[in-house]
Amino acid sequence: MANTTVTGAKAIHGQNPQFLVENVIRNRIYESSYWKEYCFALTAETLIDKAIEIKFIGGVYGNQRPTEFLCLLLKLLQIQPEKEILIEYLQAEEFKYLRALAALYVRMTFSAVDVYEILEPLLKDYRKLRNRNMAGYSLTFMDEFVYSLLTEERVCDIILPRLQKRSVLEERGDIGPRKSRLLDAMEAERLTV
């Protein structure tokens, strides 16, 4: 019961949402003590409290143990919160690890157009994030994390679903050209001179 997707959940990319996490990692999450103790009856509302307590992002570490970040990601995939709730998670600027968790969930489950429109504004967030992996801890930044979500195939030891390139979406007219803060600043400077 604790490891099943919520009743009435929509298939994401043609499959059960939990299957977006590879079987090996998913089974390790199910066996982890954090999953068993803290993720059992979480809802979209109570998950916020657990996400606020997180002190780092990451995939697996040590003897292939999943991080709390991955456990909460799997719980999000299980309960499938509504889009409005995820947008609220992303707008909670004071909780950077909740924002990172929501960003990864958006990248895994939303359409390509929504991913670009929702995640690109987060490239302006330059706060530090601790990352835990097999080598230990490292430092990254929110904008780097979001950029890796938009460009990499694997983030936090999770294989991400394919994402259409932005240039293809622009050519089809599905999305407008990306707004560059640097280009805007250069234009403003040119106009004042």
C-alpha positions, 0 to 999 in steps of 0.5 A: 500500500505504501509503495503504490501510486495514488488511485486515479493517477494519470500516466506520465510519459505513458507509464506509472509515474513511479516508473520514471525512477529506475527499478534499482533506485526505486527498490532501494528507496522502498527499503530505506529507513527514511522512506519507511519512517517519514514518507509513509502518509505524506500528502502534498501539504505535509511533504513541504515540512519534510522538504524544508528539513532537507539539507542537500540534494543528490541521488545515491551515496555510500553503499548505494543509499538514496538521499532524502531528496530522492525519497521525497521525489518518489513520494511526489511521483506517487501522490501527483500533486496538482500543477498549482501546488507545484508552482507554489513550491517553486515560488517559495523562495525561502525554501531552496531545497523545496524549490529544487525538488519541485524543479526536478519533478516538473522536469520529469513530468511536464511537457517540454513547453511547460518545462522551459516556461516554468524552469527558465525563470529559476536560472536567476536564482544563484543560491548555493545548494549542497549536493551529496553523491558517491564522492561525498558532498560538493557545492552547486548553485540553483541556476546550475542545477536548473541548467543541468535539468534543462540540458543533461540526460541524468541528474541526481542519478535519475535518467530524465525523460527526453526533452525536446530542444528549445530551438525546435519548439521555437521553430514550431512557434510553441514557445517564444525566444528566450529572454537573456538578462545580459542582452536586456542589460546591454540594450538598456545601456546602449539606449542610455548612451 
